[in-house]
Amino acid sequence: MANTEMSLGDKLKKGRRKRVKRFGKNLIRSLADFLGRQSLVGDMPIHDNKDFPFLKPFVDNWEGIRAEVVEILKHREAVPLFQDVSPDQMRIAKGNNWRTFILFGFGDKLEKNCKQAPLTTKTLESIPNLQTAWFSILGPGYHIPAHRGVTKGILRSHLGLIIPKDAEKCRIRVGEKIQVWRPGEIFVFDDTYEHEVWNDTEDERVILLFDFDRPMKFWGRTLNKTFVKLLKLTAYYQEPKKNMQTMEERFEAATRRADQNLEKMSDHD
């Protein structure tokens, strides 16, 4: 009987989640035009870096940032899969192809993860109204299907760190624009435009991905702030938040075990 009740409860929960998601998508569409008109940096798929002077330190320090993610990748299997952090991403993240090492989630700092990348963290903390940030690790031969972001009130930036040699075959489409990653290069785009990614190479692609509030007029900022607060009350935010904390502890434990093993090997030498 308990199992039947659980099964029914799960079905009701799933149905409620679908309805909330559908309502959210309709709300996002209705807000998009208004937020686009409130933008102080225009409304286009890919933006001009000159509108965001805080990006320069990322270009200046990209090799140090890359060195930090190289260390993190020594514990690759402990870096969570994207769909394990956020089940809502299961349509676009499948298998073992896309891993994410999260540093900030919706403005919340993951302290233990950030200790693994102090230079990256310090640079990210200089961004006005930072929302999310993570190292995005995409496997060889993987295609991320076309999808759209949550709100036009947020812009996304990509910093190239470890890029396949045949870079032209590793690319992102944003709207009708095609962008190729290059080591040490950064660009900003609006992820509410349909976008998809191809890594048609035999190599891994690693970037630093981060989101920040779009510069907007007063009513645009106010509306977006309210929308993000409401979003934080939903499963879309609450479930990944809980998962991020668990996986942060799991990664820390994995690095601790590796360090202990190294110490034991040193003791035997």
N, C-alpha and C positions, 0 to 999 in steps of 0.2 A: 504493500500500500504506500509506504514511504517513497519507494522508487517511482511509483506512478505519479504521486504528488510532485516529486522533484521534476519528473519529465514534463508534466503539465506546467509547472512553474517556469522551467527553462523555455518552453514554447511561448508562454506569455511574455517572458522577458525579451525573447528574441523578436517577437512581434512589436513590442513597445519600442525596442531599439530601432527597428526599421522605420516606424512611424516618426520617431524623433529625428532620425537621419533624413527622411524625406522632407519633413518640415524645415530642418536646418538648410537643406539644399535650396528649397524655395526661397527661404529668407535671404540666403547668400546672394542668389540671383537678383532679388529685388534691391539689395543694398549695393551691389557692384557698381551700377551706373552712377549712383549718388557719390560713392567714395571716389570713383574715378574723376568726377567733376571737382571734388574737393582736393585732389592731389596738387601739391606744389611742385612736382617734378614730372608732370605729364602722365599720360596713361598709354603706355606702349609695352609690347612684349619684353624687349631688352632695353635697359636704360643706359644712359651715359654716365660713366664713372665720375665725371667732373662734378656731378651733383652730390657726391658722397665723399667729402675729403677725408673722412675717418677710415677709408679703405687703404690709404697709403701704407700704414704700418704693417698690414698683412703682406703687401708686396715686398716691403723692406725686410721682413722677418720670415719669409716663406720657407727658407731652408732650415731654420731652427724649428719651425712648426712641423715640417716634414720629418725632421729627425725624431720628434716626439711621437709621431704616429708610427714611425718605423719600430720604435721600442714597444709600443702598444701591440703591434702586429706580431711580435714574438710570442704573444699569448692569443693568437688568432681564434682558436676554438672557444675561448672564453668571451670573445666579443659577440654580443647577441645578434641574432638574425632580426631584421626589421619587423617581420610579421610576429615574432615572439614578443617584441616590445609593444607593438600596436596591432592587435588583431584586425582592425579596420583596414590594414594595408595588405591583407592576404590576397587581394585581387592582383596587385602589382608586384608583390614580393613573394616569390616561390622558391622552394628548395633551399639550397645553401648559397644562393647567388648574391645576396645583398645583406651585408652586415653594417651595423651602426654603433659607433661608440659615442654616446650622448654626453655632452658637457653641460648644456642648459636645456631645460624643457619648459616652455611657456613662462619664461622669466625666472624659473627656479634653478638654482645652481646645484649640480650634483657634485658635492664637495670631494668625495673619494675619487671620482673619475677625473675631476679637475686637477687633483694632485699629481695625476699621471702626465699632465700636459700643462705645466705652469706658464710657459711662454705663450702658448695658445690661449690659455685662460686670461692672462693679463691683457693680451691684445683684444680679445673679445669684450672684456669689461670696459674698454674705451668706447664701445659702440653705444650711441644714444638709443635707449629703448630696445635693447636686445631682447628677443623673444626665445628663440631656440638656436642650438648649435650642436653639430655633431660631425664626426669623421664618417664619411659615407664611402663604404668599401664595396665596389661592384666587381663581381667575378667575370672571368673571360666568357665571351659569347652570349652574354645575357642581354635581354631586351626588356626594358621597363615600359609596359603599355601606356598609351595615352591616358592622362588623367588631369585633374584640376585641383588647385589648392583651395583652402578654406575661405580666406577673406582678402579682398583687395586692399585692406588696410595694412597689410604686411608685405614687404618685399623680401626677396631671397637673393643671397649671394653665394657664389661658388669660387673657391680658391683652388687652383690646380696644384696637386702635391706629387702624386706618383701617377704618371700618365703613360699609357702604352706608346711604344716607339712609333707605331703607325697611327698617329693621333687623329688623322682624318677619318679613320674608321671607328673612332670613339667620340660620340657627339650627342648633343641634345637639340631637339626641336622645340621651340617655344612659339606658339602660333605658327606663322609661316617662316620664321627665322631659324636658321641652323647655326649653332655655336659649337666650336671645338675647344676642348680644354687644352691648356698649355701649362707646363710647370712654372709656377710663380706668377701666373696671370689670374686676374680676378674679374668677374662680371656680375651684374645685378639684373634680375629679371622678375617679372610679375607672374607668379605661379598659378594665378587664376586663369591665365590663358592656357589652353590645352597644351600639354607638353609631354614628350616621351624621350626615352634614352636608348641608345644602342651602344654596346661594346662589342663590335664585330672584330675583336682581336683575340689573341691567345694570352693576353696579359691582363693583370688586375688594374683597375682604375681606382685611385684614392683621392678624394677631395675633402676640403673643409667646407661644410655647408652651414650657413647661418641665416636667420630671419631677423628682421628689425622692422619697427613701425615705419610705414610710409610717411614722409613729411606731408602733412595735410593742414587745411584750414581748421578753425576751431570746431565746427560742427562735425567735420569728418573725424577728427581725433576723438571727440566725445562719443560719437556713435560707435567707432571701432573699439574703444575702451570698454564700453558697455557690452558689446558683442563678445569680446574675449572673456569678460567676466562670466557671462552666461555660458559660454563654451566650456569653461572650467568646471561647471556643475554637471556636465554630461559624462556619459561613459567614454566618449571620444577622448576626453582628457583624463578622467579619473583612473581608467584601466591602465593606460600606458604609464601614468605616474606611479602607480603601485608596482608595475612590472619593472620600471626603471630602477627603483630603489632596490628591488630584489637582485637584479642583474648587476647593479653597481657593486653590491656586496659580494656577488659571485666572482666578479672579475678581480676584486681586491684579494679574495681568498686564493684565486688561481695564481696571482703574482707572488703572494706570500709563500705558497707551496713551492713555486719554482725557485724562489730565493733560498728557501730552506734546503732544497735539493742541491743547489749549487754549493751551499755552505758544507753540506755533508760530503760532497765530492772533494771539496778543497781539503777537508779534514783527513780524507783517506790518502791524499797525495803525499 
